[in-house]
Amino acid sequence: MSFVNEWKQNKEYFSLLELMARLSNLFSDSSIPFLHYRVTENLFCKYYKAENLSRSDTAYDAKTGSFGVGIKTFTLTNNASTEKVAEFNSISSELKKYKGYDLAYQLAVARNERMMLGQRLYGISDGFYHIIGRVENGLTVFNSSYPLLNTEKIHVIKDTEKSLQFDDGKEFYNFNYSKSTLFKHFEVPEDSKEKQEISVSIIQDPYELLRKLIDTEDYEGKYTDIYNIHKVIHEQVASSKKQLSFGIDYVYLPLYSERLKEVPLKSGLNQWNAGGRARDANEVYIPIPLSVHHDFPAFFPPRDTSFTLHLPNGSSMSAKICQDGGKALMSNPNKELGKWLLRDVLHLKEGELLTMEKLNRFGFDSVIITKIDSENFKIDVRRRNENE
């Protein structure tokens, strides 16, 4: 099935959106339905059988087939809204060097780099935004194009002390200086075939209904719609309780020296640059902090024990823990990890050093290793949570 052409046929998805929106009075007293963005992301992935990428640090929230999806939930005013699409806190100091057209150009380049990173990581060939627009007593659902910015047609519209407004010949953008945040303008399509209008009758007292649902044994049979609402809530609560535990289910491995706050020139991801012998251009390892082995000794297999490392694009490689103190995560053969991370993900040329500046431009500085079982682990890129 072509998602773009047949997405409106998924009646169950729209039904669940409407049911969840009916519970708005749990959170708000507005006539505009309330829907938390995590709920819409989860519903989209569940009913379109999409891979959930919302926890990743890339430009996409989900993947269905070869399509990358940015899922947005917001209030529409006059069938339009300008919403956040990217944050550039990690390169804010660099962006402050530019003004006007030069800044708009740099923002376009940085945004494109983030999008292309997601495409390379997850095997995405095209993308779109999936919008759940909240309106008076209803929802308007539609898809919007998700193209790379056209850097050859950047045009500054307005530059003030607070923001920079520009377009690329097709799309309008607004960059907020203080928050280093890029916003994009979205409009509801005029053609009714390209949108789904959902009428929402907000339940006035959802607390009482849910209390009766729980207390009444035969409520399921009598009130199917309300039961379905409760079932979805239960699933969301259950899902939130299944949060992975740091050190047990996953760990972060920084791609830089924690002491130097830089990527070492001759070790780690730049191991190929070390002297002493001839080295393959893709020879690398991912450093494992001593604290990981000390605090979570059972997370990784013993040194030199092979396991399968699953990549975000669906492929895998053989890997193991190596070197004294188990300080290195390496692939077997060694060059496979470097080929994936340096060439496929970061797009570095052979002989090009990885630096902290380059990591910051892509928006990540670490990898997250998730443990499936003792013989299988997943790897993905992340910006490290300093509290973990």
Backbone torsions as a table, in degrees:
resi	resn	phi	psi	omega
1	MET	NA	135.5	174.8
2	SER	-82.8	112.7	-176.5
3	PHE	-59.4	-45.4	-175.0
4	VAL	-59.1	-39.5	-176.1
5	ASN	-87.5	-23.4	-171.6
6	GLU	-124.1	15.6	-175.3
7	TRP	-63.6	-27.4	-177.7
8	LYS	-73.0	-10.3	-178.8
9	GLN	-79.3	-9.1	-177.9
10	ASN	-81.9	78.8	-175.1
11	LYS	-64.4	-33.7	-178.8
12	GLU	-63.6	-38.3	178.1
13	TYR	-61.2	-49.0	-179.0
14	PHE	-66.3	-34.3	178.0
15	SER	-63.5	-43.1	-179.6
16	LEU	-70.4	-35.7	174.4
17	LEU	-58.9	-45.4	-178.9
18	GLU	-64.7	-41.6	-179.8
19	LEU	-64.0	-41.9	178.6
20	MET	-67.3	-36.9	179.3
21	ALA	-67.2	-27.8	178.8
22	ARG	-64.0	-20.6	-179.1
23	LEU	-88.7	14.5	-174.2
24	SER	-52.9	-33.4	-176.9
25	ASN	-69.7	-4.2	169.6
26	LEU	-69.1	-24.9	-172.2
27	PHE	-124.9	-20.6	-172.6
28	SER	-152.5	157.0	175.4
29	ASP	-110.3	19.5	-178.9
30	SER	-84.3	154.9	174.9
31	SER	-80.6	-7.9	172.1
32	ILE	-88.7	117.3	-175.7
33	PRO	-55.8	144.3	176.4
34	PHE	-101.5	131.1	174.2
35	LEU	-137.5	122.2	177.4
36	HIS	-72.5	140.6	-175.0
37	TYR	-62.7	-29.0	178.0
38	ARG	-67.5	-34.2	177.9
39	VAL	-65.0	-46.0	-179.1
40	THR	-66.4	-37.2	176.2
41	GLU	-62.2	-45.9	-178.6
42	ASN	-66.2	-40.7	179.2
43	LEU	-65.5	-42.3	179.1
44	PHE	-58.9	-49.4	-177.6
45	CYS	-65.5	-36.6	-178.9
46	LYS	-67.2	-48.1	-171.4
47	TYR	-91.9	-11.9	171.7
48	TYR	-108.9	8.4	178.8
49	LYS	50.8	46.5	-178.9
50	ALA	-98.5	154.5	175.4
51	GLU	-80.2	128.2	-177.2
52	ASN	-83.4	116.6	179.7
53	LEU	-112.0	11.5	-171.0
54	SER	-64.8	-23.8	179.2
55	ARG	-86.7	-5.4	180.0
56	SER	-79.5	168.5	179.4
57	ASP	-104.8	42.1	178.8
58	THR	-118.6	-175.3	-172.0
59	ALA	-81.7	-3.0	-174.2
60	TYR	-120.1	146.8	179.0
61	ASP	-97.8	-21.1	-177.6
62	ALA	-156.3	165.7	176.2
63	LYS	-137.3	127.3	174.4
64	THR	-127.7	114.9	-172.3
65	GLY	64.0	-127.4	177.5
66	SER	-99.6	9.6	-179.4
67	PHE	-93.4	131.6	170.0
68	GLY	-93.2	138.7	-173.4
69	VAL	-123.7	129.8	169.4
70	GLY	-101.1	114.3	-175.3
71	ILE	-98.1	121.1	-176.5
72	LYS	-123.3	136.5	176.3
73	THR	-127.7	117.2	-177.3
74	PHE	-158.0	167.8	178.3
75	THR	-82.0	133.3	177.4
76	LEU	-95.8	136.1	174.3
77	THR	-122.8	117.4	-176.1
78	ASN	54.8	42.3	176.1
79	ASN	62.7	28.1	179.0
80	ALA	-155.0	163.7	174.8
81	SER	-167.4	151.6	175.4
82	THR	-110.4	118.5	-169.7
83	GLU	-127.2	154.6	-179.8
84	LYS	-66.3	133.5	176.5
85	VAL	-123.9	-15.3	-179.7
86	ALA	-161.9	148.9	173.4
87	GLU	-119.2	139.7	-177.5
88	PHE	-124.7	39.9	179.9
89	ASN	-60.8	-34.9	-175.7
90	SER	-68.9	-19.4	178.8
91	ILE	-123.6	21.9	-177.2
92	SER	-60.9	-38.2	179.7
93	SER	-65.2	-35.5	177.9
94	GLU	-69.9	-41.4	-178.4
95	LEU	-66.3	-26.5	-179.6
96	LYS	-65.9	-12.4	178.8
97	LYS	-76.9	-12.8	-173.2
98	TYR	-115.1	156.1	177.3
99	LYS	-138.3	157.8	172.5
100	GLY	53.0	-130.3	-177.2
101	TYR	-58.0	-43.2	-178.1
102	ASP	-60.8	-39.4	177.5
103	LEU	-66.6	-45.3	179.1
104	ALA	-58.9	-40.8	179.1
105	TYR	-64.2	-45.6	179.6
106	GLN	-63.3	-37.6	177.0
107	LEU	-64.1	-41.7	179.0
108	ALA	-63.1	-43.5	179.0
109	VAL	-63.4	-45.5	-178.7
110	ALA	-64.3	-41.8	178.0
111	ARG	-62.9	-43.5	178.8
112	ASN	-62.6	-38.5	178.9
113	GLU	-61.7	-42.0	179.7
114	ARG	-65.2	-40.9	179.9
115	MET	-65.9	-43.8	-178.8
116	MET	-68.8	-30.8	173.9
117	LEU	-59.8	-49.1	178.3
118	GLY	-60.4	-38.1	179.0
119	GLN	-63.8	-43.4	-179.5
120	ARG	-70.4	-39.5	-178.5
121	LEU	-63.0	-45.8	-169.4
122	TYR	-109.5	8.8	178.1
123	GLY	66.9	43.2	-178.1
124	ILE	-96.7	131.7	-179.9
125	SER	-108.4	-18.4	179.6
126	ASP	-155.3	165.8	-177.2
127	GLY	-151.9	167.0	176.0
128	PHE	-156.7	159.6	170.9
129	TYR	-92.6	137.2	173.2
130	HIS	-110.2	116.3	-171.0
131	ILE	-108.6	129.2	169.3
132	ILE	-109.7	98.9	-177.4
133	GLY	-89.2	128.0	179.8
134	ARG	-93.6	122.7	-179.1
135	VAL	-130.0	174.7	-179.9
136	GLU	-56.4	115.1	177.3
137	ASN	56.5	33.6	178.7
138	GLY	-176.1	-177.9	177.1
139	LEU	-131.7	143.6	172.8
140	THR	-120.7	115.2	-175.3
141	VAL	-109.4	131.3	-179.9
142	PHE	-157.0	165.8	176.1
143	ASN	-108.8	149.6	-179.7
144	SER	-134.5	150.1	-177.8
145	SER	-63.6	152.7	-177.5
146	TYR	-133.7	62.7	-176.5
147	PRO	-86.2	161.5	167.6
148	LEU	-63.7	150.0	176.9
149	LEU	-71.0	139.7	179.4
150	ASN	-84.0	99.1	-175.4
151	THR	-69.0	-15.4	-179.4
152	GLU	-84.7	-9.9	-177.1
153	LYS	-125.1	28.2	178.0
154	ILE	-66.1	130.6	-179.0
155	HIS	-137.9	121.8	179.8
156	VAL	-79.0	128.1	-179.8
157	ILE	-96.0	-45.7	-177.7
158	LYS	-156.9	137.2	179.5
159	ASP	-128.4	114.9	-180.0
160	THR	-120.5	-176.9	178.4
161	GLU	-67.2	-25.9	-174.6
162	LYS	-98.9	-30.4	-173.7
163	SER	-154.7	163.8	176.1
164	LEU	-121.3	123.0	178.8
165	GLN	-107.2	131.9	-179.5
166	PHE	-153.5	167.5	174.2
167	ASP	-135.9	172.1	178.9
168	ASP	-122.1	28.6	-178.8
169	GLY	95.0	-21.0	-179.7
170	LYS	-132.2	-45.3	-173.4
171	GLU	-111.5	146.5	179.6
172	PHE	-100.6	136.5	-179.0
173	TYR	-131.0	153.9	178.5
174	ASN	-138.0	121.2	-179.2
175	PHE	-104.8	122.1	179.0
176	ASN	-88.9	119.0	-175.3
177	TYR	-64.5	-48.3	-172.5
178	SER	-65.2	-32.4	-177.5
179	LYS	-104.7	0.5	-177.9
180	SER	49.2	45.8	-174.0
181	THR	-120.3	135.8	179.3
182	LEU	-101.8	129.5	178.6
183	PHE	-112.3	150.6	178.7
184	LYS	-127.7	144.7	-179.9
185	HIS	-87.5	130.0	178.2
186	PHE	-118.3	139.8	176.4
187	GLU	-130.9	141.2	177.2
188	VAL	-69.5	131.5	178.5
189	PRO	-64.9	147.3	-179.8
190	GLU	-75.2	-32.5	-177.7
191	ASP	-70.3	122.4	-178.8
192	SER	-63.1	-23.3	179.6
193	LYS	-70.4	-17.5	-176.0
194	GLU	-100.2	9.4	179.7
195	LYS	-146.2	161.1	177.9
196	GLN	-124.7	116.0	178.4
197	GLU	-91.9	129.9	-178.9
198	ILE	-124.4	121.2	176.1
199	SER	-83.1	134.6	-176.7
200	VAL	-123.1	119.9	174.3
201	SER	-98.5	100.4	-174.3
202	ILE	-69.1	129.3	178.9
203	ILE	-70.4	125.7	-174.2
204	GLN	-68.3	-38.6	-179.1
205	ASP	-131.1	75.9	-177.3
206	PRO	-65.7	-27.4	179.8
207	TYR	-62.1	-45.2	-179.5
208	GLU	-66.6	-40.8	178.6
209	LEU	-62.6	-43.3	-179.5
210	LEU	-68.8	-34.6	177.0
211	ARG	-64.0	-44.5	178.2
212	LYS	-64.7	-36.9	179.2
213	LEU	-59.4	-43.5	-178.3
214	ILE	-73.1	-36.9	-174.5
215	ASP	-82.6	-22.6	-174.8
216	THR	-99.5	121.0	-174.0
217	GLU	-63.9	-39.4	-175.2
218	ASP	-98.6	20.6	-178.0
219	TYR	-63.4	-33.0	-177.6
220	GLU	-59.3	-44.8	-176.9
221	GLY	-72.2	-30.0	-174.8
222	LYS	-87.5	-31.0	-172.9
223	TYR	-130.2	75.1	-173.4
224	THR	-60.3	-45.9	-177.7
225	ASP	-60.2	-46.4	-178.9
226	ILE	-66.7	-36.1	176.9
227	TYR	-61.6	-42.5	179.3
228	ASN	-62.3	-38.1	176.8
229	ILE	-60.1	-48.6	-179.3
230	HIS	-61.9	-38.2	-180.0
231	LYS	-61.7	-42.8	179.3
232	VAL	-64.6	-43.5	178.3
233	ILE	-59.1	-44.1	180.0
234	HIS	-60.3	-41.9	179.5
235	GLU	-64.4	-40.0	179.7
236	GLN	-65.2	-42.5	178.8
237	VAL	-65.0	-44.0	179.6
238	ALA	-61.7	-40.1	179.3
239	SER	-63.0	-40.8	-179.4
240	SER	-65.7	-27.0	179.8
241	LYS	-79.9	-11.1	-178.8
242	LYS	-96.3	22.9	179.3
243	GLN	-59.3	136.6	-179.4
244	LEU	-69.2	149.0	-177.5
245	SER	-100.7	129.6	177.9
246	PHE	-63.5	131.8	178.9
247	GLY	90.9	-20.9	178.0
248	ILE	-107.7	-50.5	-179.3
249	ASP	-98.0	-26.0	-178.3
250	TYR	-156.2	159.5	172.5
251	VAL	-141.1	156.4	172.1
252	TYR	-98.3	138.8	173.1
253	LEU	-120.8	109.0	-179.1
254	PRO	-67.1	142.5	179.1
255	LEU	-90.8	12.5	-178.5
256	TYR	-133.9	167.2	176.3
257	SER	-77.2	122.7	179.1
258	GLU	-65.8	-28.1	-179.9
259	ARG	-77.6	-44.1	-176.6
260	LEU	-89.2	-18.5	-174.2
261	LYS	58.5	31.2	177.1
262	GLU	-140.5	162.0	172.7
263	VAL	-81.1	120.7	-178.8
264	PRO	-56.6	144.1	-175.5
265	LEU	-74.3	-25.7	-172.1
266	LYS	-131.8	20.8	177.7
267	SER	-149.7	177.8	-179.8
268	GLY	61.3	-124.1	-179.6
269	LEU	-75.8	-8.4	173.5
270	ASN	-112.4	25.6	179.4
271	GLN	-59.1	-32.1	178.2
272	TRP	-59.1	-20.0	-176.7
273	ASN	-91.0	-2.4	-179.4
274	ALA	-72.1	153.1	179.1
275	GLY	-88.5	-167.0	174.2
276	GLY	99.1	-33.1	179.5
277	ARG	-164.3	168.3	176.4
278	ALA	-71.1	135.1	-176.8
279	ARG	-127.8	148.0	175.1
280	ASP	-68.9	146.1	-177.9
281	ALA	-64.0	-17.0	-179.6
282	ASN	-106.7	12.9	-178.6
283	GLU	-74.7	112.9	-179.4
284	VAL	-144.9	170.1	164.7
285	TYR	-148.3	156.8	176.5
286	ILE	-98.5	119.4	-178.4
287	PRO	-64.2	139.9	175.4
288	ILE	-112.2	113.7	179.7
289	PRO	-58.1	143.8	178.5
290	LEU	-56.7	-30.8	-178.3
291	SER	-63.1	-28.7	179.5
292	VAL	-65.5	-47.8	179.2
293	HIS	-68.8	-35.8	-178.1
294	HIS	-69.6	-45.1	-175.5
295	ASP	-84.9	-28.5	-176.4
296	PHE	-133.4	65.0	-173.0
297	PRO	-62.4	-19.9	-177.1
298	ALA	-96.2	2.6	-175.2
299	PHE	-69.6	-54.6	-179.1
300	PHE	-92.5	156.5	172.0
301	PRO	-65.5	165.3	177.6
302	PRO	-59.1	158.9	180.0
303	ARG	-53.2	140.2	177.6
304	ASP	65.9	17.0	174.3
305	THR	-97.7	119.4	-175.7
306	SER	-71.3	144.8	172.3
307	PHE	-145.5	167.6	-178.6
308	THR	-95.4	128.3	178.7
309	LEU	-106.5	115.4	-176.9
310	HIS	-91.7	127.3	-176.9
311	LEU	-90.4	159.0	-178.3
312	PRO	-61.6	-25.4	-177.8
313	ASN	-84.9	4.2	177.4
314	GLY	99.1	-13.0	177.7
315	SER	-87.0	178.3	-177.8
316	SER	-150.2	166.8	177.2
317	MET	-147.5	160.0	175.5
318	SER	-82.5	137.6	-178.1
319	ALA	-143.3	168.5	176.9
320	LYS	-162.3	164.9	175.4
321	ILE	-89.9	130.1	-173.7
322	CYS	-132.9	176.0	175.7
323	GLN	69.6	166.5	-177.8
324	ASP	-58.5	133.5	179.6
325	GLY	73.0	9.4	-179.2
326	GLY	60.6	39.6	-171.9
327	LYS	-85.6	3.0	-174.6
328	ALA	-136.2	135.3	168.9
329	LEU	-100.3	118.9	-176.1
330	MET	-129.1	157.3	174.6
331	SER	-96.5	165.7	178.1
332	ASN	-133.2	105.9	6.4
333	PRO	-71.9	156.9	-172.5
334	ASN	-57.2	-36.6	-173.3
335	LYS	-70.4	-15.8	-177.5
336	GLU	-63.5	-40.7	-179.4
337	LEU	-65.8	-42.8	178.9
338	GLY	-66.5	-38.5	178.8
339	LYS	-62.0	-41.8	-179.7
340	TRP	-70.3	-51.9	-171.6
341	LEU	-76.3	-43.3	-177.4
342	LEU	-79.6	-43.5	-175.0
343	ARG	-90.0	-54.9	-173.5
344	ASP	-72.5	-41.8	-175.6
345	VAL	-87.9	-57.3	-174.8
346	LEU	-84.7	-14.2	177.8
347	HIS	59.8	34.8	176.4
348	LEU	-81.9	147.1	175.3
349	LYS	-80.1	156.0	175.6
350	GLU	-60.0	130.7	-178.5
351	GLY	89.7	-2.2	179.5
352	GLU	-92.6	122.1	-178.4
353	LEU	-70.9	141.4	171.6
354	LEU	-84.1	133.4	-179.9
355	THR	-126.6	165.9	177.5
356	MET	-64.1	-35.0	179.3
357	GLU	-60.6	-41.4	-179.3
358	LYS	-69.1	-39.1	176.2
359	LEU	-61.8	-43.1	-179.4
360	ASN	-62.7	-35.8	179.0
361	ARG	-64.3	-35.2	178.8
362	PHE	-82.2	-12.8	174.9
363	GLY	87.2	15.4	175.0
364	PHE	-142.1	156.3	179.4
365	ASP	-136.2	4.7	-175.3
366	SER	-148.3	173.4	166.9
367	VAL	-118.0	152.5	174.1
368	ILE	-108.9	127.0	177.8
369	ILE	-106.3	118.3	-179.6
370	THR	-107.2	130.7	-176.8
371	LYS	-88.7	117.9	174.6
372	ILE	-85.2	-52.2	171.4
373	ASP	-157.1	-173.3	-173.7
374	SER	-66.4	-14.4	-178.0
375	GLU	-115.0	-2.0	-176.4
376	ASN	-139.0	130.0	179.2
377	PHE	-135.2	150.8	175.8
378	LYS	-108.7	148.4	177.2
379	ILE	-127.4	142.0	175.0
380	ASP	-153.6	164.6	179.9
381	VAL	-89.8	148.7	-179.9
382	ARG	-152.7	157.2	162.7
383	ARG	-88.9	127.5	-171.2
384	ARG	-67.9	138.1	172.4
385	ASN	-83.7	111.7	-174.1
386	GLU	-65.1	-14.3	178.8
387	ASN	-85.4	-2.9	-178.0
388	GLU	-120.9	NA	NA
